[in-house]
Amino acid sequence: MTLSQSYFAEVYEATDDPWGFRTRWYESRKRALTLAALPRQRYRRGFEPGCSNGMLSAQLAERCDTLLSSDVNPRAVAAARQRLAPFDRVQVKQQRMPDDWPAGSFDLIVLSEIAYYFDRDALRSMVATARQSLDIDGSLLLCHWRHPVPDYPLTGDEVHAIFAQEVGLPRTAHHMEEDFVLDVWCADARS
């Protein structure tokens, strides 16, 4: 990750929900669209790096036999662990991407509101790592805010353009609004 851990420590200093994942309609609606865009009802092994406080993870847990959620910030990890405690098939870890990318393969990888924290080289490394760890029948979902943020190395549009160019998979879903873009790439393009 290009942004430092101290950046996220400052973001989480006052609250474990700095972006309003629990309270904002925008976030609830975006999660609903994210889940609706997934081409399969059920996944064997999912991975959501950058899970923050686990709001999306809780909904992904209902569709995954096992789910690994992670975040770089210890306060976010603690909040996610508390939220996901009812799901014994979910593991929450403190990890820094792409350096701590887990071993093994996944049939679902969700990169939501995380990839614009990387510079182009680090993002390209993460694209390659995600692609290598995606099962032959896997789905890779990206969803990102589209507006420039002065602290972020990339915009959401730039992130999605890099993934589209580098991932080497058919895009099976594309949804764009003024505020966010959502894409799904699948090894198997059939829905």
Backbone hydrogen bonds, N-H to C=O, Kabsch-Sander energy under -0.5 kcal/mol:
donor,donor_aa,acceptor,acceptor_aa,energy
2,T,117,Y,-0.8
3,L,117,Y,-1.3
8,F,4,S,-1.2
9,A,5,Q,-2.1
10,E,6,S,-2.0
11,V,7,Y,-1.8
12,Y,8,F,-2.3
13,E,10,E,-0.9
20,G,17,D,-1.5
24,R,20,G,-2.6
28,S,24,R,-1.9
29,R,25,W,-3.1
30,K,26,Y,-2.3
31,R,27,E,-2.2
32,A,28,S,-2.1
33,L,29,R,-2.4
34,T,30,K,-2.4
35,L,31,R,-2.6
36,A,32,A,-2.2
37,A,33,L,-1.6
38,L,34,T,-0.6
38,L,35,L,-0.8
43,Y,63,R,-2.6
46,G,66,T,-2.6
47,F,108,L,-1.8
48,E,68,L,-2.7
50,G,70,S,-0.9
51,C,70,S,-3.2
54,G,51,C,-2.2
58,A,54,G,-2.1
59,Q,55,M,-0.8
59,Q,56,L,-0.6
60,L,56,L,-2.5
61,A,57,S,-2.7
62,E,58,A,-0.6
63,R,60,L,-2.0
64,C,60,L,-0.6
64,C,61,A,-0.6
65,D,43,Y,-2.6
66,T,44,R,-1.3
67,L,89,R,-2.1
68,L,46,G,-2.4
69,S,67,L,-0.6
69,S,91,Q,-2.9
70,S,48,E,-2.0
71,D,93,K,-1.6
77,V,73,N,-2.3
78,A,74,P,-2.3
79,A,75,R,-2.1
80,A,76,A,-2.7
81,R,77,V,-2.8
82,Q,78,A,-2.0
83,R,79,A,-2.5
84,L,80,A,-2.7
85,A,81,R,-0.6
85,A,82,Q,-0.8
87,F,84,L,-2.0
88,D,86,P,-0.8
90,V,87,F,-1.5
91,Q,67,L,-2.6
93,K,69,S,-2.3
95,Q,71,D,-1.4
95,Q,93,K,-0.8
97,M,95,Q,-0.5
100,D,96,R,-3.0
101,W,98,P,-1.6
106,F,133,S,-2.8
107,D,45,R,-1.8
108,L,45,R,-1.3
109,I,139,S,-2.1
110,V,47,F,-2.6
111,L,109,I,-0.5
111,L,141,L,-3.1
112,S,110,V,-0.7
113,E,111,L,-0.6
113,E,143,C,-3.0
117,Y,114,I,-1.8
118,F,115,A,-1.3
123,L,119,D,-2.7
124,R,120,R,-2.5
125,S,121,D,-2.0
126,M,122,A,-2.1
127,V,123,L,-2.7
128,A,124,R,-2.2
129,T,125,S,-2.3
130,A,126,M,-3.0
131,R,127,V,-2.6
132,Q,128,A,-2.3
133,S,129,T,-1.6
134,L,130,A,-0.5
134,L,131,R,-0.9
135,D,106,F,-3.4
138,G,135,D,-2.2
139,S,107,D,-1.9
140,L,185,W,-3.0
141,L,109,I,-2.8
142,L,183,D,-2.8
143,C,111,L,-1.8
144,H,181,V,-2.3
146,R,179,D,-3.0
152,Y,149,V,-1.7
154,L,116,Y,-1.5
156,G,145,W,-0.9
159,V,155,T,-2.3
160,H,156,G,-2.4
161,A,157,D,-2.1
162,I,158,E,-2.3
163,F,159,V,-2.4
164,A,160,H,-2.6
165,Q,161,A,-1.9
166,E,162,I,-2.3
167,V,163,F,-2.9
172,T,170,P,-0.6
172,T,184,V,-2.6
173,A,184,V,-1.4
175,H,182,L,-2.9
177,E,180,F,-2.9
181,V,144,H,-2.3
182,L,175,H,-3.1
183,D,142,L,-2.7
184,V,173,A,-2.1
185,W,140,L,-2.7
186,C,170,P,-2.2
187,A,138,G,-2.0
189,A,187,A,-0.6
